[in-house]
Amino acid sequence: MASGSRCNDALAGKAGLGATEFLNRAETLQLQPTARPLGLRGGVKYWDGQFDDARLALALARSAALAGALLVNYCAATGLVHEDGKLVGLHVADRESGQTLTLRANVL
């Protein structure tokens, strides 16, 4: 994570929105008071931006779908799913249908 974040900072150069900051446990909990403190060692504060390029967004969506990702739109995150002290998924609400879903993620 550290080298990837620093690499993004370097690639962005002067166009970057802000520098990546590595936070200790206390700083992380101060900025994210709802974070689970058990086992927390620290965090990373980084900057991201938006783009308005429909072709890039579609290419990313297609690549993600081909890799097995579930694509959702107009869904609000409503909570996190933890098991055995690990984050394993997300509760979402579909803003169009009103349906609530639990999405699970696997990291290999």
C-alpha positions, 0 to 999 in steps of 0.5 A, a space after each residue: 500500500 505504501 509504495 503504491 500510494 507514493 507512486 500515485 503521488 509521484 505520477 500525479 505531480 503538481 496535478 495531485 489533490 494532496 499528498 498521501 499521509 500515513 496515520 497512527 492509530 490515534 490519528 486514524 480513530 480521530 478521523 474515523 471515530 466509527 472505525 473498529 479499534 480492535 487490532 487497528 494499527 493505523 490508516 492511510 489518508 489519500 486523495 482521489 478525484 472524479 472524472 467525466 469520461 464515459 468511455 473510460 468508465 465503461 471500459 473499467 466496468 467491462 473489465 471488472 465484470 469480465 473479472 467477476 465483479 458485480 456492478 451496481 449503480 444507484 446503491 448507497 452503502 448502509 453498513 459494513 459486514 464483519 466476520 472474525 474481526 475482518 471486513 468481508 462485505 457491505 450492506 447496500 440499499 438500491 435507490 431505485 427499487 428500495 431493495 436492500 442487499 448484502 454484498 460479500 467480497 473475497 480477497 485472494 
